[in-house]
Structures are given as C-alpha cells and as structure tokens.
C-alpha cells in the first residue's frame, strides 16, 4: 500500500473549485459565501474571513467583469486589497486574500493555453518537410561528384548522336540521364535551346507527377481544417466569451432603466435592521455572562444569519434601483455596507467560537463597522430631501 497522504486543500484550492463549477456565482456573493462555508474546514475558518469580507465588498462582481474584459485584470489584486484595508483588515492579510481570489480565476493558465494554441496553429499551417534551398542546385558549376557532368565540361566537340533533353541535360543515349525522358524522333524533336546550368538529379521538382504547389495547397487546406476542428472542439474563445458577458451586462443595464422609485422604503428597512442588530447584540452580551463560548449559541447564529441575508438583499436591490435621489442613494449604499459589516462581524465571531475558535476578532470587526455606520448614517440624514 502506498504511504502517500493526500495534501489538505488550501483556501485557494477551494476557491478554484467553486469558480470552475460556476463562474457566474461570483456575482451572487451570498450564494458564494454559503458555498464557501460548506467546504471550509474548521482549521481554515478564520483564514476564510477576509475572503468572505471581500465578497461582501463586491469583489466577486469585480472579478466577474474582469473575467470578460482582460483590460480590467491589471491591478485587480491591489483593488481588492484596498477594499479590505478600508474595512479594517491588516495590509498583509488583505494582500494575501486578494492574491488567493485572483489566482483562483486561473487567468494565467488561459494566457498559457492561448499561447499553446497559437503555436499549434503555426505548426499546422507551416508546410511539412519544406524543400531546402540548398537541395536545388543553382550554381553554374556542376558538382564534381557527377561523372556525367564532368564529361560534359570536358567534351569540346559533342558526338553527332548527342541530343538535348527539354530539361536542359545533354545526352548521348536513348534516355535522359537527368530526368529519364526518352529521346524523341528527329521529326518530333523541338529546336535546340541555349545551354542553361543543369539542375540536380534529385527528384525535388516533381514527385510521382504531382507538382509542389499542389502538394503545398493540400497541406495548407488540411492544416486549416484541423485548426478549425480543434478550435470548435475546445469551445468558444476568450473574445467570444467576452462578447457574451458584455451582452449580458448591457441587458442588465437596460433592465435597470425602470420606473423611478423612492428611497423611503429602503430607509425603513435600514432602520429595522439597525434595531434588530442592536437587540441581538444585547442578547449576546447577556448570554456571554454565563457562557464562555457559542457552542450552545446556535439560536444567536441563526438570528444573525437571517439578518445578514436580508441586509444583503436590501443592499443589492438598492444598488440596482433607479432612484431619483442619486446622492442619497450612494450614501445609503455606504450605510448598508457598514450594516453588513456589523452583522457579519458578529456572525463570524460566533461561528468561529462554535468551532472552538475565538469570537473576539469577529466582534472587533463588527464594532469597527458599527462606528462607521454611525458616521455614514449621519451623513445620509444630511442629504435626504
């Protein structure tokens, strides 16, 4: 039996599996985070927190757009890392999470595969066994290795029976020593032509009666058919995928051109979430007075999960809504982002603690998001009509 052990999966391995399974899930952060939670072992739960935070900051949507537009890929790691640093995550942790997300997209493998396909196409189109120029003798001096040509250069007075083949070779027998053509009857023989340098006896001009241009044409046609067959088998190219994604984005933009809606319903939902999160935080503080961790706190985790889901839904609806109050809408999105940071900080802390970890790091992120919520909510009140 083999003693080799399977190496444990890393965060990047799990991200690659999720992206390879359904790239469009990048644009659905809640679904992606839920799928990530199902695959992440307890030992990697804390390491996965910055990844989930990146998706809550719309990093998945940024990656999905760049997947269809190569010009947007440059600097993607730095953009995601900056988003995480703005959310209070340390620089080296943010940079590591951004690298794992970008590497999971396998863009470099796509570039390498395109280079391989290009080389394959060049190899298929290039003529097989091209005739080297050094095989066709163009020198005016015949090779000294040919005894027939040596006699030609030394004969001053040709034999009366000598004749010139149409290929230019001087002969004295019934057949041409260069091409093998039979001597013609005197009545049919073409008038003599001026002497030209003899060509090599190697059969490079013709092969079994087929001219080289026709051979090259057949090779080129075969290569073209093979190239398109390989291309069609391998699926749509990156350019075609980019066009499809671009069309989807245009349709998404058109769908947003709906009737103008009011910001009021969204403000009511925001206030409701604020009350629910405050009540949850109060209940958690009471629970911690008699419990050191959240192994028995599943009811609080369920409440936080439900609130987080609804806040994310409201945030997505607000982002796609066609509101008349554009300035207030932008500020509302900042408030909802802070709200998401509050509830998800609590949720992550409780989940870590339930698995045997520490709840304090998550709670600290939630507290930092709560301070930001107070600031941006005050700014929202100033721009409301």
SVG drawing of the C-alpha trace seen along z (x, -y; Angstrom):
<svg xmlns="http://www.w3.org/2000/svg" viewBox="-42 -68 80 70">
<polyline fill="none" stroke="black" stroke-width="0.4" points="0.0,0.0 1.1,-3.5 2.2,-5.6 1.5,-8.9 -1.1,-11.1 -3.4,-13.4 -2.4,-17.0 -5.1,-19.1 -6.8,-21.6 -6.0,-25.3 -8.3,-28.2 -7.1,-28.8 -7.9,-25.2 -11.5,-25.5 -11.9,-28.9 -10.7,-27.3 -13.2,-24.5 -16.1,-27.0 -15.1,-29.3 -14.6,-26.3 -18.0,-24.9 -20.0,-28.1 -18.2,-31.4 -21.4,-33.3 -21.8,-32.7 -19.1,-35.4 -21.9,-37.9 -24.0,-36.3 -22.0,-37.0 -24.5,-35.4 -24.6,-32.2 -20.8,-32.1 -20.2,-32.7 -22.7,-30.0 -21.0,-27.5 -17.6,-28.5 -18.8,-27.9 -19.9,-24.4 -16.4,-23.5 -14.2,-25.3 -12.9,-23.1 -12.8,-24.4 -9.0,-24.9 -9.4,-27.3 -12.5,-29.2 -10.6,-32.2 -8.4,-32.4 -11.6,-32.4 -13.0,-35.5 -11.1,-38.1 -12.3,-36.2 -15.9,-36.5 -15.4,-40.1 -14.1,-40.8 -17.3,-39.3 -19.4,-41.5 -17.5,-44.4 -18.5,-43.3 -15.1,-41.8 -16.8,-38.9 -18.6,-41.2 -15.3,-43.0 -13.7,-39.6 -16.6,-38.6 -16.4,-41.8 -12.6,-41.4 -13.1,-37.7 -14.8,-39.0 -12.6,-42.1 -8.8,-41.4 -8.1,-45.2 -9.6,-45.2 -7.5,-42.4 -4.4,-44.6 -4.1,-45.8 -7.1,-43.7 -5.2,-42.3 -4.4,-45.9 -8.0,-47.0 -9.4,-44.1 -6.7,-44.5 -7.5,-48.2 -11.2,-47.4 -10.3,-45.1 -7.9,-47.6 -10.7,-50.1 -12.8,-47.6 -10.2,-47.5 -8.3,-44.4 -4.5,-44.4 -2.5,-45.1 -0.7,-41.7 -3.9,-39.8 -5.8,-41.8 -3.0,-41.3 -3.0,-37.6 -6.7,-37.3 -6.7,-39.3 -3.9,-37.1 -5.9,-33.9 -9.0,-35.3 -7.2,-36.4 -5.2,-33.2 -8.4,-31.2 -9.6,-32.7 -6.8,-30.8 -6.3,-33.8 -2.6,-32.9 -3.5,-29.4 -5.8,-30.9 -2.9,-33.0 -0.6,-30.0 -3.3,-27.9 -3.8,-30.6 0.0,-30.7 0.0,-26.9 -2.9,-27.1 -1.2,-29.8 2.0,-27.7 -0.1,-24.7 -1.8,-26.7 1.6,-27.9 2.9,-24.4 -0.2,-23.1 -0.2,-25.9 3.6,-25.6 4.4,-23.2 5.6,-19.8 9.2,-19.0 9.8,-22.2 12.3,-21.9 15.5,-23.5 17.1,-25.9 20.4,-24.1 18.8,-21.0 18.2,-22.9 21.5,-23.4 21.7,-26.8 25.4,-27.1 26.7,-27.4 29.5,-24.9 28.2,-21.3 29.2,-19.1 32.4,-17.3 30.9,-14.1 28.8,-13.6 30.9,-11.7 28.4,-12.5 28.7,-16.3 32.4,-16.0 32.4,-14.6 30.1,-17.4 32.5,-20.1 35.5,-18.4 33.9,-17.5 34.7,-20.2 33.1,-18.6 29.9,-16.7 29.0,-13.4 26.8,-13.6 24.4,-11.3 24.2,-13.7 20.8,-15.3 19.5,-17.9 16.5,-17.0 13.8,-19.5 15.1,-19.6 18.4,-21.0 20.5,-17.8 22.9,-16.8 22.7,-13.1 24.1,-10.5 21.9,-7.5 18.3,-6.8 17.2,-8.1 18.0,-11.3 20.4,-10.8 18.8,-13.6 15.0,-13.1 14.8,-9.7 12.8,-11.1 13.1,-9.0 14.8,-10.5 12.4,-12.0 12.3,-11.2 14.2,-13.8 11.0,-14.9 9.3,-15.5 12.3,-16.9 12.0,-20.5 14.5,-23.0 17.7,-23.3 17.7,-25.8 20.5,-27.7 22.5,-26.0 21.5,-26.6 23.0,-25.3 21.9,-21.7 19.7,-21.1 20.1,-18.4 19.1,-14.9 17.3,-14.7 13.5,-14.4 12.5,-17.6 10.7,-19.4 8.1,-16.6 7.1,-13.7 5.1,-11.0 3.8,-13.5 2.4,-15.9 3.8,-19.5 5.0,-21.0 2.5,-23.9 -0.4,-21.4 1.2,-19.5 1.6,-22.7 -2.0,-23.7 -3.2,-20.3 -1.1,-20.7 -2.5,-24.2 -6.1,-23.1 -5.5,-20.1 -4.0,-22.4 -6.8,-24.9 -9.5,-22.2 -7.6,-20.7 -7.2,-24.2 -10.9,-25.0 -11.8,-21.5 -9.6,-21.9 -10.9,-25.4 -14.5,-24.3 -13.9,-21.3 -12.2,-23.5 -15.3,-25.7 -15.7,-29.5 -12.6,-31.7 -11.9,-34.3 -13.0,-37.0 -16.4,-35.2 -16.9,-34.8 -16.1,-38.4 -18.8,-39.4 -21.4,-37.1 -20.6,-38.6 -20.7,-42.1 -24.2,-41.4 -25.4,-40.2 -24.0,-43.4 -25.8,-45.5 -29.1,-43.7 -28.6,-44.1 -28.1,-47.8 -31.3,-48.0 -33.2,-46.2 -32.3,-48.9 -33.9,-51.6 -37.2,-51.1 -39.6,-53.5 -38.0,-55.8 -38.5,-54.5 -38.5,-56.3 -35.7,-55.9 -38.2,-55.8 -38.9,-52.0 -35.1,-51.3 -34.7,-53.8 -37.4,-51.9 -35.7,-48.6 -32.3,-50.1 -33.9,-51.4 -35.4,-48.0 -32.1,-46.2 -30.5,-48.7 -33.0,-47.8 -32.7,-44.1 -28.8,-44.2 -28.9,-46.2 -31.3,-43.8 -29.2,-40.8 -26.0,-42.5 -27.8,-43.0 -28.9,-39.3 -25.4,-38.2 -23.9,-40.2 -26.3,-38.6 -25.5,-35.1 -21.7,-35.7 -22.2,-36.5 -22.8,-32.8 -21.2,-31.1 -17.6,-31.2 -18.2,-30.4 -21.0,-29.8 -21.1,-26.1 -24.6,-26.3 -25.4,-29.6 -26.8,-28.3 -30.0,-30.4 -28.0,-33.6 -26.1,-32.3 -29.4,-31.6 -30.7,-35.1 -27.6,-36.8 -27.6,-34.6 -31.2,-35.7 -30.5,-39.4 -27.3,-39.2 -29.3,-37.6 -31.9,-40.3 -29.5,-43.2 -27.6,-41.8 -30.8,-41.5 -31.8,-45.1 -28.3,-46.3 -28.5,-44.6 -31.9,-46.0 -30.9,-49.5 -27.8,-49.2 -29.9,-48.3 -32.9,-50.6 -33.4,-53.7 -33.8,-56.3 -34.4,-60.0 -32.2,-60.9 -28.9,-59.8 -26.7,-61.4 -28.8,-59.9 -28.8,-56.5 -25.0,-56.5 -24.8,-57.4 -27.5,-54.7 -25.3,-52.0 -22.4,-53.1 -24.7,-52.8 -25.9,-49.3 -22.3,-48.3 -21.5,-49.3 -24.6,-47.5 -23.4,-44.3 -20.0,-44.7 -21.8,-45.0 -23.9,-41.8 -21.3,-39.8 -18.7,-40.6 -21.0,-39.2 -21.8,-36.2 -18.2,-35.3 -17.2,-35.7 -20.0,-33.3 -19.2,-30.8 -15.5,-30.7 -16.3,-30.3 -18.8,-27.5 -16.0,-25.6 -13.6,-26.1 -12.0,-29.4 -12.1,-32.9 -15.2,-35.1 -13.3,-38.4 -11.7,-39.1 -15.1,-38.9 -16.7,-41.1 -14.0,-43.7 -14.7,-43.9 -18.4,-44.3 -17.7,-47.1 -15.5,-48.9 -18.3,-48.7 -20.8,-50.0 -18.7,-53.2 -18.6,-53.6 -22.3,-53.0 -22.9,-55.9 -20.8,-58.3 -22.2,-57.5 -25.8,-57.3 -25.4,-60.9 -24.1,-62.0 -27.1,-60.2 -29.5,-62.2 -27.9,-65.5 -28.5,-64.7 -32.0,-63.3 -34.7,-65.6"/>
</svg>
